[in-house]
């Protein structure tokens, strides 16, 4: 079992002169066996949250409940959790075998032979059975990562806590380890909380993701929900690469007015919007921008700035008015910097946000099968 309930968690650091709120009123539940990813920019409070769950940081207020037991003030050793650190934290003078066995030797009364058997079993699962007699200095980054994972797995905890464990690896190895971690977590069926600032990791690894900013929870949902149905402008801009484009507009009757164009809406879309002195933020993802003819009713004139061909897709930086936006076009269009093009934003693909609060008022229209049902898109869940 490994259900974790975070209830109104708050962590404040005091340096003697100022108070720094690292985590502010965090409230959500991690299901038993779930892979939940805490994602957000540097300094958003995700690692502090993980350390509070592990018991490595004291909690200013709120509760941490594991399988119905309040562990808010329990010692780390009493929480039945294993943590994998960003730096791996391996003892340099010990072999991989000794590193993996150390926690069991210190916290259990298992016989040496039983510990050794478990270490060898886990080493086979993680693919490091041939490295057990090597010390960390003799291992590559990926091999050290596997040893660190093995050290956590041998403890057979109810919860895995992982703090950016892949950030020190190169891009290719990081991609490989993402897949291996997912397969391993599914095989072990252990509740896992994974911290990262990389939204690609969050999108590809998590059953659900929790997006944080400035210590506050912005949204909890499946990766596809957070991508297609962001709760606010921050989530919309953080999830997705290249990120969503945002344009400041005002609404006059059924028309969005921008400094450089007008965009006529249907009454169906207009009816979804709430009055806000006519000021809104129009959002469109790069892959939803399409090239069009100049006589298209909602054609927007743009100037090509930079073309980034990637083979299957090209990222086109275009200037609309005084600002630059990104469009992702399939293939390799023959466009040159300085060339004038016309683009359009399909109405079914636009997002609209409150200009002041950033709250999502309209998200892109989706087929019923596009988003996995069953998870909340609210800020708390």
Order of alpha helices (4+ residues) and beta strands (2+ residues): beta-beta-beta-alpha-beta-beta-beta-alpha-alpha-alpha-beta-alpha-beta-alpha-beta-beta-alpha-alpha-beta-beta-beta-alpha-beta-beta-beta-beta-beta-beta-beta-beta
